[in-house]
Amino acid sequence: MVCVLGVVLVPSAAVAQDFSAGGPLWYVDAMKIQAIHDAGITGEGVTIAVLDAGISPDVATLRGADIEVRQLAQCPDPVASVPTAFEASSHGTSVTSLIVGNGSSDSGSGPVGIAPGARILYYGALQASCDGNAFPAAVADAIAEGADIVSMSGGNTRLADELSQPAADAVAEALRGGVLVVAGLPNADSVWEGELGEVNGVVNVASVDAMAHAATRRDGSPMTNDDVDIVAPGVDLAGLGWDRTWGMSTWSGNSAATPIVAGLLALAKEKWPDATASQLLQSLIRNTGSTPHELEWTRTFGHGIANATRLVQEDPAQYPDENPLFTDGQSPTFDEVYSAPEPSASEAPNAQANAGPGVLPWALAGGGAVVVVVAVTLILVIRRRRGRGVATGSRDMLG
């Protein structure tokens, strides 16, 4: 079964190494995840907030995982009321399993999480019965609870139409706190619009199959999107509940690729704890493919296919401490996120002198302590490349 949100994705013709023989776990081999785990890098010490619909946290795949379900006043309880609530909880359970799954299921093998050592804060913010403030509320709570990464696989037209500015404000607050925000782009022919697709600073994720081909529309043409930043495995991946059992089944879509990227960022953050959020983003988009290359961008692959091995091997400190995912004409603007606040009248004169518009506050991820200031004049925003062609090596998932 290959279906998510009612969209069937058709893999394209093979032109690269084919990992599909690995079945639903092909992404583990393609990205050499086991070798990274064997080296002791599992995402331990990193907190990921997952925003989705319902979840069944007691399934075999999630046993032993560090998952805290956070209740929102704007939403009902996301924990499935009955074990067979597949329609309500298969999406959220599958997403979470791709981050912290232990490799088991009711049928034996199951989803292997990219960052099984990570802590999960789970929010049912995408349930249909949530009110319009669920997303900003979830992000605010995640920041307060120490999240390093926010991952959201999904959305709907109600959120896109009514919450664009509150969503942008919530993302801006997260970015100011050093929190990375990862979101799935809409699938082709989808009935929903990406709430965060045009919000600046967000890592917008699309998907590829086991042959490094972009997921396709129903007519066989590759998916394209003006806002794609990175692509990752997302076609025929291990999931749960899609065949109406809690055994391993397959599912596809940008929703599946999004937790893969969130998990990879968790691995990189554990490996390089002193890197800033902006440096981790720089490393994510610069280390696509198997060899170093200049930044390039296409509407199909964004900056390329995320490469797990290179992401954990390359020290992010070599990259600028500048968020590279800002585009002109979208909100929040770079200055709205990173400019220093205007000093209040009650501040001492020397504090006012040191906190004017020429400096930026940078905060530790998940905390509120300002640690360093950087001159605005030194900030160079890397605009998305609208050039032609795919970045060198961008269709190679291996290190």
C-alpha positions in Angstrom: 0.0 0.0 0.0 1.5 3.3 -1.0 -0.9 6.1 0.1 -0.8 9.2 2.3 -3.6 11.7 2.6 -5.3 10.1 -0.4 -2.3 10.6 -2.8 -0.7 7.7 -4.7 2.9 8.3 -5.6 4.4 6.5 -8.6 8.2 5.9 -8.6 10.0 7.0 -11.7 12.4 5.0 -13.9 15.7 3.9 -12.4 18.8 5.9 -13.2 20.8 5.4 -10.0 21.6 2.7 -7.5 18.4 0.9 -6.6 17.9 0.3 -2.8 14.4 -1.0 -3.2 15.5 -4.6 -2.5 15.7 -3.6 1.1 11.9 -3.3 1.2 10.3 -0.7 3.4 13.6 -0.3 5.3 15.6 0.7 2.2 16.2 4.2 3.6 18.4 2.7 6.4 20.8 1.1 3.9 20.7 4.0 1.5 21.7 6.6 4.2 24.0 4.2 6.1 22.1 4.9 9.3 23.2 1.7 11.1 26.9 2.7 10.8 26.1 6.1 12.4 24.2 4.4 15.2 27.0 1.9 15.7 29.4 4.9 16.1 27.2 5.9 19.1 25.3 8.7 17.4 21.6 8.3 18.0 20.3 11.8 18.7 20.7 11.4 22.5 20.3 14.6 24.3 18.2 16.2 21.5 14.5 17.0 21.9 12.2 16.9 18.8 8.7 18.3 18.9 6.4 16.3 16.6 3.2 18.1 15.4 0.8 15.7 13.9 -2.7 14.1 14.3 -3.4 11.1 16.5 -0.8 8.6 17.8 -0.7 5.1 19.3 2.3 5.3 21.6 2.0 1.8 22.9 2.7 0.0 19.6 5.7 -2.3 19.6 7.8 0.0 17.4 7.7 2.8 20.0 8.3 0.8 23.2 11.3 2.1 25.0 11.2 5.4 23.2 11.3 8.7 25.2 7.9 10.1 24.2 5.9 12.7 26.1 2.4 13.4 24.7 1.7 17.1 25.4 -2.0 18.1 25.7 -3.2 21.3 24.0 -6.2 23.2 25.2 -7.0 23.7 21.5 -7.2 20.0 20.6 -8.6 16.7 21.9 -6.3 14.1 23.4 -4.2 12.8 20.4 -3.7 9.3 22.0 -5.9 6.8 20.2 -8.9 5.8 22.4 -8.9 2.3 21.0 -6.0 0.2 19.7 -7.6 -0.1 16.2 -7.9 3.6 15.5 -5.8 3.3 12.4 -7.3 6.1 10.5 -6.8 8.6 13.3 -3.3 7.5 14.3 -1.4 5.8 11.5 0.1 9.0 10.2 1.3 10.4 13.5 2.5 6.9 14.7 4.4 6.3 11.4 6.0 9.8 11.5 7.2 9.3 15.1 8.4 5.8 14.3 10.7 7.1 11.6 12.5 9.2 14.3 12.6 6.9 17.3 11.3 3.5 16.1 13.1 0.4 17.5 12.9 -1.7 14.4 10.1 -4.0 15.5 6.3 -4.3 14.9 3.5 -6.7 15.4 4.7 -8.5 12.2 8.3 -8.8 13.3 10.4 -6.1 11.6 9.3 -2.5 11.9 10.4 1.1 11.3 13.9 2.0 12.3 14.2 5.4 13.7 16.8 7.8 12.4 17.4 9.2 15.9 16.2 6.6 18.4 17.9 8.3 21.3 16.1 11.6 20.9 13.4 12.8 23.2 10.0 13.3 21.6 7.4 15.9 22.6 4.2 14.9 20.8 1.5 17.4 19.9 -1.8 16.5 18.3 -2.0 19.9 16.7 -3.1 18.7 13.2 -6.2 16.9 14.3 -9.2 18.0 12.4 -11.1 19.1 15.5 -8.3 21.4 16.8 -9.1 25.1 16.8 -7.2 27.7 14.8 -4.6 28.4 17.5 -3.2 24.9 17.8 -0.1 25.4 15.8 1.2 28.6 17.5 0.3 27.1 20.9 2.2 23.9 20.2 5.3 25.7 19.0 5.2 28.0 22.1 5.0 25.0 24.4 7.7 23.2 22.5 10.0 26.1 23.0 9.2 26.3 26.7 9.9 22.6 27.1 13.3 22.8 25.5 12.7 21.5 22.0 15.7 21.7 19.6 13.7 20.8 16.5 10.1 21.1 15.5 8.9 18.6 12.9 5.5 19.0 11.2 4.3 16.5 8.5 1.0 17.9 7.2 -1.4 20.7 7.3 -4.7 21.8 5.7 -6.3 24.7 3.9 -7.9 26.0 7.1 -4.5 26.5 8.6 -3.0 27.9 5.4 -5.8 30.4 5.0 -6.3 31.6 8.5 -3.0 31.1 10.3 -0.3 32.4 8.0 0.7 35.3 10.2 0.3 33.5 13.5 2.3 30.7 12.0 5.0 33.1 10.8 5.1 34.7 14.3 5.5 31.2 15.9 8.3 30.3 13.6 10.0 33.6 14.2 9.9 32.9 18.0 11.3 29.4 17.5 14.2 30.7 15.3 15.0 33.4 17.8 15.4 30.6 20.4 17.7 28.6 18.2 15.0 26.0 17.4 15.0 24.4 14.0 11.7 24.0 12.2 11.2 21.2 9.6 8.0 20.9 7.6 6.7 18.7 4.8 5.6 20.3 1.5 2.2 19.3 0.0 2.2 16.1 -2.1 1.2 16.4 -5.7 -2.6 16.5 -6.1 -3.0 16.9 -2.4 -6.1 18.5 -1.0 -4.2 20.6 1.6 -1.8 23.5 1.3 1.5 23.7 3.2 0.9 26.0 6.1 4.7 26.6 6.5 5.7 26.4 2.8 6.1 30.1 2.4 7.3 30.9 6.0 10.9 32.0 6.1 13.5 30.0 7.9 11.6 26.7 7.7 13.3 23.6 6.2 10.8 22.6 3.5 11.1 18.9 2.7 10.2 16.9 -0.4 10.8 13.2 -1.1 12.7 10.8 -3.3 12.4 7.0 -3.9 14.9 4.2 -3.5 16.6 5.1 -6.8 17.1 8.8 -5.9 14.3 9.9 -8.2 11.9 12.6 -7.0 8.4 11.4 -6.1 6.1 11.9 -9.0 2.6 13.2 -9.8 0.0 10.8 -11.0 0.9 11.6 -14.6 4.5 10.4 -13.9 6.2 13.8 -13.9 8.5 14.7 -11.0 7.0 16.8 -8.2 8.3 20.4 -8.2 7.9 23.2 -5.7 9.1 26.8 -5.5 9.8 26.4 -1.8 11.6 23.1 -1.6 14.9 23.2 0.4 15.9 19.6 0.8 14.7 16.1 -0.3 15.0 12.8 1.6 13.7 9.3 1.3 9.9 9.3 1.4 8.6 6.7 -1.1 7.7 3.2 0.0 9.0 3.7 3.5 8.3 1.6 6.7 5.1 2.7 8.4 2.4 1.4 10.7 -1.4 1.2 10.4 -1.6 1.7 6.6 -2.8 -1.9 6.1 -5.0 -1.6 9.2 -2.6 -3.6 11.4 0.3 -2.5 13.6 2.6 -4.7 11.6 5.0 -3.0 9.2 3.4 -1.6 6.0 4.6 1.0 3.5 3.6 4.6 3.0 4.8 7.4 0.8 4.9 11.2 0.7 6.7 14.3 1.9 5.2 13.5 5.3 7.5 10.5 5.5 10.6 12.4 4.3 10.1 15.2 7.0 10.9 13.1 10.1 13.9 11.7 8.2 15.3 15.2 8.0 14.4 16.0 11.5 16.1 12.9 12.7 19.2 13.7 10.7 19.4 17.1 12.2 19.2 15.5 15.6 22.1 13.3 14.8 24.2 16.2 13.6 23.2 18.2 16.7 24.4 15.4 19.0 27.6 15.0 17.1 28.3 18.8 17.0 26.7 20.2 20.2 28.5 23.5 19.9 27.1 24.3 16.4 24.4 26.9 16.2 21.1 26.2 14.6 22.0 28.3 11.6 25.3 26.3 11.1 23.4 23.0 11.2 21.1 24.4 8.5 24.1 25.4 6.5 25.6 22.0 6.8 22.3 20.3 5.9 22.0 22.1 2.5 25.8 22.1 1.7 26.4 18.4 2.4 23.9 16.9 -0.1 25.3 14.3 -2.4 28.6 12.4 -1.8 31.1 15.1 -2.7 31.6 18.7 -1.9 29.9 21.1 -4.3 28.8 24.7 -4.6 25.3 25.6 -3.5 22.8 25.0 -6.2 19.0 24.8 -6.3 16.3 23.2 -8.4 12.5 23.1 -8.1 12.7 19.3 -7.9 15.5 18.6 -5.5 16.0 21.9 -3.7 19.6 21.9 -2.6 19.8 18.2 -3.1 19.2 14.9 -1.2 20.1 15.0 2.4 23.3 12.9 3.1 23.5 11.4 6.6 27.1 10.5 6.6 28.4 13.8 5.4 26.1 15.7 7.8 27.6 14.0 10.8 31.2 14.0 9.5 31.5 17.7 8.5 32.0 20.2 11.3 29.3 22.9 11.0 31.7 25.4 12.5 33.3 25.8 9.1 30.0 27.4 7.8 28.6 30.9 8.4 26.5 31.4 11.4 23.7 32.7 9.2 20.3 31.2 8.6 20.4 30.4 4.8 16.6 29.8 4.3 15.2 33.3 3.9 13.6 34.5 0.7 12.6 38.1 -0.3 8.9 38.8 -0.1 8.1 36.2 2.5 7.5 36.5 6.3 8.9 36.7 8.8 11.7 38.8 7.4 15.3 38.2 8.4 15.3 41.4 10.4 12.1 40.6 12.1 13.6 37.4 13.4 17.2 38.4 14.2 17.3 42.1 14.7 17.9 43.2 18.3 14.8 44.5 20.1 14.5 48.2 20.7 15.7 49.1 24.2 13.0 50.0 26.7 13.1 53.4 28.4 13.9 51.8 31.8 17.1 50.3 30.5 20.3 51.8 31.7 22.2 54.1 29.2 25.1 51.7 28.9 22.7 48.8 28.1 21.0 50.9 25.5 24.3 51.7 23.9 25.1 48.0 23.6 21.7 46.8 22.4 21.0 49.1 19.4 20.1 48.1 15.9 23.7 47.2 15.1 23.8 43.9 17.0 21.9 40.6 17.1 21.0 38.4 20.1 21.7 34.7 19.6 20.2 32.2 22.1 21.0 28.7 23.0 18.6 26.1 21.5 15.8 25.4 23.9 16.8 28.2 26.3 16.5 31.9 26.7 20.1 32.8 27.6 21.7 35.2 25.2 25.2 34.1 24.6 26.7 36.3 21.9 26.0 39.3 19.7 26.8 39.6 16.0 26.9 42.8 13.9 24.0 43.1 11.4 26.4 44.3 8.8 28.1 40.9 8.8 25.0 39.0 8.0 24.7 37.7 4.5 21.5 35.9 3.7 21.9 33.2 1.1 18.9 33.5 -1.2 17.4 30.3 -2.7 19.0 29.5 -6.0 16.6 29.5 -8.9 19.1 28.1 -11.3 19.0 25.1 -13.6 20.4 21.7 -13.1 20.9 19.6 -10.0 23.7 20.3 -7.5 26.7 18.1 -8.0 26.0 14.7 -6.5 22.6 15.7 -5.2 21.0 12.5 -6.4 23.4 10.3 -4.3 22.1 9.4 -0.8 25.3 7.7 0.2 28.4 9.1 2.0 
